[in-house]
Amino acid sequence: MKRLDLLPLIALAACAAPPLKHAQAPSAQPPLAREAARIVPQARFAGVDYLIVDKSERLMIAYAGGQPVKAWRGLQFGDAPQGHKQFEGDERTPEGRYVIEGRNPGSAFHLSLKVSYPNAADRAFARQFGRSPGGDIFLHGQPNALPTGRVPGDWTDGCIAFSNAEIEELWRIVPDGTVIEIRP
């Protein structure tokens, strides 16, 4: 074959798509962690309008105007962290879409923001078993009786616990009425 005969083949090869391993290899990061990576550290925001908690990643991301603006890692949950809260005393953290419906500055924990659990579906589910769905689910800090530091592991009765510094920040930037989505 002459060199000129190879020219069309070389041109065609140059137009070919790159191998998949370089072009669109799937990411190893979990979905919410990818969202956290999009946060611009110097982003300015007065408050947030949406929260997403991923229990399996122990991660919460706050959104303002549809953009991720802040992330908190290492969340602590109920003693039985897997699965949706169904009944009072099951020590699970609920899963689903709720609202921050109030705040308690006099909490037994360092500040607390009330989650609107149980909703109508949660109450109906528990009722069919003749049980209470429970309630009093909060985002809160560490126990007031704890002088400093953090209780190790999952220890709440179904709430989501943060460090005291983290809950102070949440207290400032999360208004009542903020939607909170809690994912498995």
N, C-alpha and C positions, 0 to 999 in steps of 0.2 A: 504494500500500500504506500502511496506517495504521501508526503507530508501535507499536501493540500487536501487530500482526501480525508485526513483526520480532523481538519478544521471544523466541519459541522458537528462532529462528535464531541469535540472539546467544548464548543459553544453550548451544546445541549447539556453536557455534564455540569457546566457552570450554572445553569438555570435550575438544576435539581434542588429539591428541598434538603436542608441539612438533616443528618440522622436524628431520630426521635430523642435520643439521650441528650442531645444538646438543645433541641428546639423546644419541646414542651414536656419535659419529664415532670411527672407529678411531684408536688411538694411534699416533704415529709412532715411539715408543720401541721398541727391540728387546725381546723378552720378558725376558731376564735383567736388562737395565737397569731394567725396571719393578720387578723384585724388589729391586734395589739401592735403588730409591727408597723402598721400604717399611721400610728399616732405621731403627730409632730410635737416634739418635746416643748417647743416654745409657743405652742398654740395658746391663744388667749380666749377665755370663755368665762362668762359670769356664772352660769349655771348649766346643768345638764337636763335633758328632756327624755332620756331613755337609758335603761341599764340592762345589760345582758350578763347573766351569771352562767358559767359552765361548770357544773359540779365536777365532772371528770377531769377538767383541766385546773380546777381550783382557781378560777380566774373570773374577774368581773371587769367589764369594759363600760365606761360611761360615754354617751354620745351627746353631742350638741349640734343641732341643725343637720342631723344625718351623718356627721363625721365623728369617728372615734377620737376622744380627747384625753382620756385618762384610763389607766389599767391598774388593777390591784391583783396581786398574786398571793398564793398561799392561804386562801380562804379556809376557815374552819366551819364545819357543819355539825349536824346532829350526830349522836353516837352511832347511828346506823345510816351512813351517808348515801348509800345506794338505794334508788327507788323513790317514788313519789310518796309524800306524806299522805296517809289514808285515814289514820285514826289517832285520837288523843293518846299520847304515851308511846307511840311507835318510834320516837326519837329520829324521825326522818325529816329532811328538809323538803318542802314542797317543790314541785316542778310545774311550770305553766306560766301563764301571764297574769300578773297582779299589778297593784298600784301601791306606791308609798302613800299611806293614808294618814299619817300623823307622826309626831315625835314625842319622846319622853325624856326631858332633861333630868328627871329624878329617878331614872332607871336603876336597878340593882347592878347594872353593867354600865360602863362608861359611855353614856349617851345611847339612845336607840331610836331607830326609824321603823315605824310599824308597816308591815307588809299586809295587804288586804286578804290574806288567807284566813278562812276558807271562802271560796267563791260558791256560787249556786251548785255547780257540778260536784265540788268537793263535799258539800253538805248532803246532796242527794245520794252520792255513793255511800257515805257513812250511814245514812238513814236506812238504806236497804239492808244493812247488817245490824241495825238496832244499836249503832255506836255513835259516838261523838267524833267529828273530824278533828277536834282540837282547835287551837287558835294561838293567839299571842306569838306570832312569828315576827321576828325583828331582824334588822341589820343592827348589830351592836358591837361595842368594844369589849374589853376584858372585864371580869368581875371587879366591882369596886373594892372588895375585900383583898384583892391581890395587889400588893404594894407596887410592884413594877413587873415588867416582863409580860409573858404570854403563857396561858395554859397550853400545855403540849397536846397535839393531836386533835381529834374531833371530840367535842365535849358538850355541845349545846343540846337542848331538847328538840331541836329542829330549826333553830335560828342560824343566821350566817354571821360569824364573828370575825372581827378585824382587830388590828392593833388599836390602841387608844388614839394614836396620832392619825391613823387612817379614818376612824369614825369621826374624828373632829373635822377632817377635811370633807367627808361626805355630808356631815351636818350642815356645813356652809354652802355646798354646791348642789345638793339634791333637794329641790322643793317638793312640798306635798303635791300629790297628783302625778308624780313621775311614774311612768310605766316601768315595771321590772319584769323581765322575762328570765325565768330560771330553767335552764336546760339540764338534761341528765348528764 
